[in-house]
Amino acid sequence: MGIAVLYGSSRRNGNTDILAARLAEGREADHLYLSDYRLQPIVDYRHEEPGPYPDDDYHELIGRVLAADALVFATPIYWYGISGVLKTFIDRWSQSLRESRKEFLAGLAGKPAYVIAVGDDDPQVKGQPLVQQFRYIFDFTGIRLAGHVIGTANKPGEILQDAQALAVVDGWRAEWKNG
């Protein structure tokens, strides 16, 4: 099926989107702008009889993620972590674990994932907890962290001045072409 690009930005065409779109360019990609979907917070039924989960767009989104061959998680660095909408989507994975744990984990196991994060206030240092958070999430679910990049940008289009981040993304694209 190609790649599923999960855009966690609240603003379209921002620096994070630019970097993720550059990575996906020329590949079959399912561009999932999470802010365009209705995603309710997780309802925690771990210690009680399960009731209904929120009636929103989660099942559609997770189905598209599970259908993809590779994943791209693209998020601005908000308060030293991932964006709220992306965190809400990942929190809802607890629902999938409860509904169909084996199938859900099997659908993610071994899938390569790339993390793209962009920030402005010393992101190479302050973005490290975000990368670590993804490592823990991926370790738990069996997703393979294929690479991460932290870009530096603030003003619209400024990511195009970050030669290091562009080189990393272009390197991934070259690997995909050759592999």
Order of alpha helices (4+ residues) and beta strands (2+ residues): beta-alpha-beta-alpha-beta-alpha-alpha-beta-alpha-alpha-beta-alpha
